[in-house]
Amino acid sequence: MKWFPTFVLCVSLQAQAQCEFTEVSIETSTDEWGEEMSWILYQSLEGGESFPLASFQGQFDGATTSQILCLEDGCYFFSVSDSWGDGWNGGEISCSPTLEGFMEPFTLDDGYEGYLAFQVGDGVCDTSLPGCTDPNALNPVQGANVDDGSCVYLETFVYEDNSGTVEREYIYYHPASAPENCPLVFVFHGYTGSAVDIMEYSEFNAIAENFGFAVCYPQGSLDSFGNAFFNVGYDFQVNEDVDDLAFTLALNGHLQANHSLDEGAVYATGMSNGGDFCYLLACQASDVIQAVAPVSGMIMQDIMDACNPSSTTNILEIHGTNDDVTYYDGDPTNQDGWGAYPSIPETMAFFVDLYQLMFDETVVLPNLDSSDGSQVEASAWSNEAQCPRVELFKVVGGGHDWPGAWGNMDISASLVAWDFFDRTCNTGLPLSVETMVPQSEAAVQGTWDILGRPCPSNAPGQLLIQRLSNGKVQKVVRLTE
């Protein structure tokens, strides 16, 4: 979803005995996959500002929820989303009485996000709703009326490798906010997934806009089963000869030559199979990739056995202890047919030993969402120079998830990954409050919590990430308001 220039406000809505304006009943119904459906209702204010009034987050299928609001005359809009991207699957919003502009009933037909603008009382509403307005783009926003330049498209890359001429697809997003010679983050989708899917649920485009870097989402090729993948040598893909390492290096060279990028700040993250591929990059492309952040990923045993990098690549793993696809405890005897792979603790120990690092500390992060059934423990290893680094965000009770999109909601895997990349080879201790000192010479342009949500800069007791006017990013903890 778009981040509007407003502040976060929690409103307790109760039916009033008497409403001096217009009493409106908002009814939200879920059908299938109700937990994917959500909305926020905003009031449009002068100067393009907006004010959040109410919100909804689906939890159950086939449920109906009603909210009674007392709305003064003016302009309003719903900002709606679907966490999977296939629309609301029969879910809808309706209201009583019928209001001008309110489609009755309203549903998100397809995609991840959209708007519904309406007005209460007399007057003329001209609400600006930013988003991608091109229906031929990969990410059109239903109801958007101001194109904000966020449209993205699949691009074709043609290159030569040992097999001859190869054509592959990718999505590239270079926000206008990115400075010259900005970092580049590769984001690899999981097995059977797509570049479009991980672009949407990871929300890396929004993070790139706010922190000034470019993002590339490579599209995997199809295996003999017709599923998109990145080749790391799974046992059931033993006959696949796709060279995804060559593809990634060639694509990086192409992007470096055609965009203003920093070849010394190239990073990679990915989900599941995409995370597995990140480990291959760390072992076989360490001279190009400075840091990787696999999510629910693992390193194949044969890749580990042959791992002899020419330089060090920082490693961050985000992994649930109850992952039922990529086991936290590994599969050393290949019971599941993917191929043998070590446990996550053994993987961390391998790179800690390879890089000759020492244990720093383990910190239990705040349990911000007690309903998700999991909590995060962050551990770090480094040397005196703080580079290279190895970190593990252990999601105790977590599954095969991308935290922040589904599963654990205490952290945003995407924001954690970018924070790790941003700290590559600097002297800041990520888990220590003492290092999070504000830089007073630069103005704060935006403040977010660890989930990537805009919040006040004086929010007490939270780890906050702030973008400064000098282009830098700082981490702060406010103990008091």
C-alpha atoms as one frame of an Amber mdcrd trajectory, in Angstrom:
protein
   0.000   0.000   0.000   1.029   3.626  -0.444   2.383   5.437   2.591   0.331
   8.626   2.916   1.839  11.779   4.461  -0.041  11.489   7.700   0.437  10.061
  11.162  -0.738   6.739  12.570  -3.817   7.057  14.745  -5.760   4.352  16.545
  -9.442   5.313  16.819 -11.980   3.583  19.040 -15.292   3.816  17.239 -18.490
   3.466  19.213 -22.049   4.019  18.083 -23.167   7.387  19.319 -26.602   7.829
  20.807 -26.955  10.896  18.599 -24.961  11.895  15.512 -24.932  15.581  14.578
 -23.576  14.787  11.087 -24.352  11.763   8.854 -24.480   8.373  10.519 -23.022
   5.794   8.151 -23.011   2.045   8.620 -20.010   0.356   6.945 -20.428  -3.392
   6.475 -17.483  -5.571   5.461 -18.001  -9.164   4.355 -15.308 -11.759   3.732
 -15.715 -14.891   1.651 -12.653 -17.062   0.978  -9.192 -16.104   2.276 -10.670
 -13.473   4.547  -7.360 -12.823   6.294  -5.989 -11.351   3.059  -8.582  -8.579
   2.965  -8.055  -5.197   4.637  -8.834  -1.494   4.316  -8.246   1.902   5.911
 -10.788   4.733   5.656  -9.327   8.237   5.270 -10.869  11.697   5.276  -9.365
  13.979   2.621  -8.138  17.293   3.981  -7.006  20.489   2.298  -3.530  20.565
   0.831  -3.554  16.894  -0.135  -3.315  15.636   3.436  -5.423  12.724   4.693
  -6.631  11.605   8.093  -7.225   7.932   9.046 -10.635   7.293  10.608 -11.210
   3.556  10.682  -9.687   0.282   9.527 -10.498  -3.360   8.935  -8.361  -6.492
   8.867 -10.051  -9.758   7.923  -9.442 -12.788  10.116 -12.075 -15.353   9.173
 -13.845 -16.632   6.062 -17.540 -15.937   5.631 -17.659 -13.268   8.336 -19.468
  -9.913   8.356 -18.338  -6.933  10.411 -20.231  -3.657  10.886 -18.926  -0.270
  11.979 -21.043   2.813  12.681 -19.383   6.140  11.875 -20.543   9.706  12.266
 -19.158  11.512   9.207 -19.254  15.254   8.659 -19.764  16.606   5.139 -16.626
  16.170   3.102 -14.501  13.875   0.967 -13.399  10.368   1.953 -11.668   7.373
   0.457 -10.959   3.754   1.297  -7.404   2.531   0.700  -7.913  -1.200   0.197
  -5.488  -4.108  -0.090  -5.225  -7.838  -0.597  -2.091  -9.451   0.794  -1.972
 -12.139  -1.908  -2.818 -10.083  -4.963  -5.693 -11.994  -6.535  -8.501  -9.730
  -5.305 -10.964 -10.208  -2.488 -12.433 -13.550  -3.634 -16.016 -12.517  -2.942
 -15.299 -10.104  -0.092 -16.884  -6.660  -0.305 -17.677  -3.352   1.403 -21.161
  -1.853   1.469 -22.659   1.130   3.263 -25.968   2.571   4.350 -27.188   5.095
   3.371 -25.891   5.089  -0.211 -23.290   7.841  -0.669 -22.233   9.610  -3.842
 -19.322   7.809  -5.469 -19.720   4.679  -3.355 -19.952   1.692  -5.703 -22.511
  -0.628  -4.160 -21.104  -3.014  -3.190 -17.369  -2.371  -3.636 -14.865  -5.177
  -4.148 -11.177  -5.351  -5.068 -11.404  -7.233  -8.339  -7.748  -8.072  -8.816
  -4.326  -7.007  -7.671  -2.912  -5.906  -4.346  -4.325  -2.451  -3.794  -6.958
   0.057  -4.792  -9.118   2.989  -3.770 -12.778   3.864  -3.398 -13.501   7.607
  -3.166 -16.878   8.977  -2.069 -18.384  12.076  -0.519 -20.804  12.927   2.261
 -23.137  15.896   1.795 -22.991  18.583  -0.855 -19.920  19.936  -2.567 -17.388
  18.745  -5.099 -14.690  16.203  -4.268 -11.449  16.138  -6.231  -9.405  13.665
  -4.206  -5.979  12.818  -5.572  -5.357   9.080  -5.370  -1.771   8.244  -6.385
  -0.745   4.966  -7.925  -0.026   3.192 -11.187  -2.826   4.079 -13.607  -1.677
   1.987 -16.589  -3.869  -1.141 -16.821  -1.150  -2.800 -18.915   1.431  -2.479
 -16.135   2.172  -5.250 -13.662   0.929  -3.220 -10.713  -2.131  -1.121 -11.647
  -3.934   0.381  -8.660  -7.709   0.100  -8.901  -9.287   3.566  -8.606  -6.010
   5.540  -8.807  -6.401   8.832 -10.693  -2.893  10.340 -10.397  -0.050   8.356
 -11.919   2.830   8.518  -9.467   5.433   6.897 -11.723   5.303   3.595  -9.849
   4.236   1.457 -12.829   6.569  -1.461 -13.480   6.812  -3.807 -16.435   8.479
  -7.103 -17.263  11.626  -6.466 -19.299  13.507  -8.927 -21.496  17.254  -9.388
 -21.166  19.210 -11.088 -23.936  22.726 -12.332 -23.205  25.217 -15.020 -24.140
  26.338 -17.902 -21.953  27.914 -21.313 -22.590  24.661 -22.598 -24.074  24.328
 -19.753 -26.586  21.883 -16.851 -26.743  19.511 -16.709 -23.768  16.408 -14.582
 -23.157  15.247 -13.986 -19.586  12.741 -11.663 -17.947  13.049  -9.356 -14.948
  11.424  -6.357 -13.281  13.569  -3.321 -12.545  12.486  -0.423 -10.336  14.643
   2.680  -9.972  12.808   5.292  -7.869  13.238   8.967  -8.606  14.328   9.420
  -4.981  17.461   7.296  -5.507  20.689   9.306  -5.628  23.394   8.803  -8.247
  25.426   5.619  -7.799  22.774   4.092  -5.575  22.764   0.512  -4.209  21.072
  -2.336  -6.074  19.043  -5.075  -4.372  18.189  -8.321  -6.190  15.025 -10.029
  -4.889  14.549 -13.691  -5.913  11.146 -15.395  -5.744  10.481 -18.872  -4.391
   9.868 -22.153  -6.236   6.674 -21.891  -8.364   6.611 -18.149  -7.601   7.127
 -15.105  -9.789   8.907 -11.770  -9.894   5.529 -10.015  -9.761   4.407 -11.865
  -6.632   7.516 -11.171  -4.572   7.605  -7.564  -5.766   4.135  -7.081  -4.339
   4.285  -8.962  -1.042   7.822  -7.879  -0.152   6.937  -4.197  -0.789  10.571
  -3.527  -1.653   9.555  -0.786  -4.102   8.155   1.328  -1.273  11.286   0.745
   0.822  13.447   1.660  -2.185  11.516   4.917  -2.590  12.042   5.859   1.021
  15.706   4.867   1.344  17.018   5.565  -2.148  18.087   2.353  -3.880  17.148
   0.326  -6.964  15.468  -3.097  -6.969  15.611  -5.921  -9.499  13.263  -8.910
  -9.414  14.599 -11.637 -11.746  12.087 -14.126 -13.129  13.055 -17.764 -12.776
  12.972 -20.152 -15.719  10.621 -23.149 -15.952  11.787 -26.593 -14.898  10.606
 -29.875 -16.443   7.521 -29.746 -14.208   6.533 -26.321 -15.539   7.431 -24.493
 -12.309   9.528 -21.321 -12.100  12.780 -21.827 -10.191  16.385 -20.770  -9.631
  18.828 -23.606 -10.112  20.641 -24.626  -6.928  20.821 -28.341  -7.755  17.764
 -29.869  -6.080  17.761 -33.663  -6.375  14.546 -33.730  -8.416  16.060 -31.190
 -10.836  19.284 -33.070 -11.424  18.910 -32.801 -15.196  18.311 -29.038 -15.227
  21.184 -27.117 -16.817  19.993 -23.526 -16.347  22.922 -21.379 -15.203  21.245
 -18.835 -12.937  24.601 -17.680 -11.611  25.656 -16.609 -15.111  22.229 -15.003
 -15.643  22.470 -12.967 -12.436  26.023 -11.784 -13.093  25.192 -10.844 -16.678
  22.023  -9.031 -15.591  23.945  -7.147 -12.912  26.507  -6.076 -15.526  23.706
  -4.915 -17.822  22.032  -2.874 -15.079  25.327  -1.363 -13.905  26.088  -0.262
 -17.481  22.677   1.306 -18.099  21.766   2.872 -14.751  23.484   4.980 -12.120
  24.378   2.228  -9.654  27.136   1.525  -7.153  28.864  -1.704  -8.178  30.274
  -1.886  -4.653  26.790  -2.017  -3.099  25.027  -4.989  -4.695  22.857  -7.127
  -2.409  20.495 -10.081  -2.721  17.556 -11.480  -0.811  14.948 -14.086  -1.645
  12.195 -16.343  -0.401  12.694 -20.115  -0.023  14.268 -21.257  -3.346  15.288
 -17.634  -3.897  16.897 -17.651  -0.462  18.703 -20.893  -1.291  20.078 -19.189
  -4.399  21.397 -16.339  -2.231  23.735 -18.809  -0.523  25.042 -19.933  -3.923
  25.747 -16.265  -4.719  27.566 -15.813  -1.408  29.808 -18.774  -2.198  30.333
 -18.278  -5.932  29.851 -14.543  -6.563  31.302 -12.975  -3.422  33.317 -10.509
  -5.516  30.042  -9.042  -6.837  27.474  -9.550  -4.065  28.375  -7.735  -0.837
  25.571  -9.126   1.361  22.711 -11.616   1.167  19.576 -12.000   3.290  17.833
 -15.355   2.641  14.301 -15.653   4.055  13.179 -19.226   4.829  16.204 -20.370
   2.834  18.932 -22.964   3.231  22.299 -23.875   1.728  22.532 -27.165  -0.155
  25.144 -29.438   1.377  27.092 -29.762  -1.870  27.169 -25.957  -2.234  28.485
 -25.675   1.319  31.085 -28.378   0.701  32.409 -26.511  -2.342  32.077 -23.033
  -0.813  35.413 -21.250  -1.220  34.596 -17.564  -1.799  37.239 -15.141  -3.031
  36.003 -12.537  -0.531  33.448 -12.299   2.256  29.727 -11.727   1.761  27.700
 -10.671   4.793  25.012 -13.244   5.681  21.599 -12.633   7.290  19.089 -15.486
   7.626  15.450 -15.011   8.679  13.942 -18.401   9.503  11.047 -19.903  11.439
  11.678 -22.770  13.826   8.436 -24.448  12.675   9.146 -24.115   8.963   7.588
 -27.239   7.441   9.164 -26.803   3.987  12.756 -25.747   4.677  13.391 -27.294
   8.062  15.159 -25.201  10.684  16.889 -28.418  11.809  17.872 -29.265   8.232
  17.483 -32.471   6.243  20.983 -34.030   6.256  19.785 -37.414   4.937  17.528
 -35.978   2.190  14.266 -37.405   3.507  12.184 -34.899   1.502  13.927 -35.207
  -1.866  15.190 -31.651  -2.210  18.721 -32.794  -1.464  20.723 -32.864   1.740
  21.092 -29.593   3.606  22.367 -28.674   7.097  20.405 -27.009   9.889  20.213
 -23.238  10.142  22.448 -23.133  13.254  25.017 -25.301  11.408  24.816 -22.947
   8.430  25.479 -19.925  10.623  28.359 -21.750  12.318  29.880 -22.596   8.920
  30.086 -18.956   7.839  31.136 -17.779  11.294  34.059 -20.214  11.135  34.808
 -19.403   7.485  34.955 -15.679   8.251  36.645 -16.186  11.668  34.004 -14.241
  13.557  33.103 -13.975  17.227  29.676 -14.040  18.835  28.280 -10.596  19.668
  24.928 -11.088  21.361  21.362 -12.357  21.112  18.469  -9.971  21.618  14.801
 -10.914  22.005  12.825  -8.408  19.945   9.525  -6.923  21.182   6.518  -9.186
  20.663   4.458  -6.538  18.851   1.769  -8.956  17.670   0.909 -11.615  20.238
  -1.671 -13.141  17.881   0.868 -14.430  15.339   2.100 -17.228  17.618   5.781
 -16.380  17.225   8.552 -14.163  18.515  11.910 -13.134  17.070  15.379 -13.631
  18.536  18.186 -11.783  16.731  21.781 -13.036  17.015  24.928 -11.525  15.503
  28.556 -12.497  14.907  31.342 -10.144  13.788  34.993  -9.272  14.245  36.615
  -6.162  15.666  36.205  -4.328  12.364  32.469  -5.238  12.282  32.862  -6.622
   8.769  32.019  -9.215   7.636  28.909  -9.987   9.663  26.643 -12.981  10.127
  23.187 -12.513  11.646  20.244 -14.789  12.367  16.683 -13.642  12.990  15.253
 -16.796  14.541  11.449 -16.702  14.414  10.502 -18.941  17.331   7.223 -20.613
  16.369   7.367 -19.187  12.832   6.677 -21.145   9.650   7.679 -20.958   5.989
   6.938 -17.253   5.905   8.014 -13.815   4.781   7.547 -11.957   8.105   5.606
  -8.752   7.736   3.674 -10.113   4.757   2.374 -13.266   6.452   3.358 -15.326
   9.465   5.270 -13.339  12.047   4.159  -9.701  12.196   6.692  -8.429  14.731
   9.163  -7.542  11.990   9.208  -6.773   8.285  11.630  -9.187   6.617  12.116
  -6.665   3.813  12.995  -3.784   6.132  15.254  -6.012   8.247  17.057  -7.105
   5.076  17.544  -3.531   3.846  18.759  -2.402   7.265  21.311  -5.232   7.161
  22.447  -4.257   3.664  22.688  -0.611   4.680  24.967  -1.579   7.574  27.309
  -3.674   5.438  30.903  -2.962   6.400  30.197  -0.069   8.750  30.995   0.121
  12.443  27.466   0.232  13.868  26.361  -2.535  16.217  22.821  -3.292  15.009
  21.590  -4.725  18.287  22.984  -2.089  20.643  21.015   0.976  21.708  24.221
   2.912  22.342  25.052   3.109  18.624  21.681   4.555  17.644  22.595   8.214
  18.124  20.676  10.849  16.117  22.694  12.928  13.635  21.665  16.418  14.683
  23.206  18.172  11.672  20.625  16.692   9.295  16.845  17.062   9.320  14.639
  13.994   9.729  12.536  13.515   6.588  10.686  10.341   7.581  10.390   7.885
  10.459   9.337   4.221  10.336   9.128   1.388  12.815  10.650  -2.065  12.213
   7.518  -3.094  10.294   7.967  -0.236   7.826   4.991   1.738   9.131   5.212
   5.547   9.301   5.156   6.696  12.917   5.969   9.745  15.067   9.689  10.394
  15.574   9.197  10.543  19.346   7.508   7.140  19.755   8.936   5.788  23.041
  10.456   2.329  23.547  10.722   1.465  19.842  13.503   0.855  17.365  12.943
   3.548  14.728  14.534   3.964  11.300  14.831   7.527  10.027  15.764   8.976
   6.640  17.768  12.201   6.898  18.028  15.220   4.615  21.692  14.408   3.910
  20.656  11.113   2.278  21.761   8.941   5.200  19.722   6.602   7.358  19.925
   6.343  11.129  18.492   4.014  13.767  17.310   5.443  17.067  15.587   4.252
  20.205  13.530   6.759  22.190  13.264   5.718  25.820  10.860   8.588  26.598
   8.696  10.892  24.500
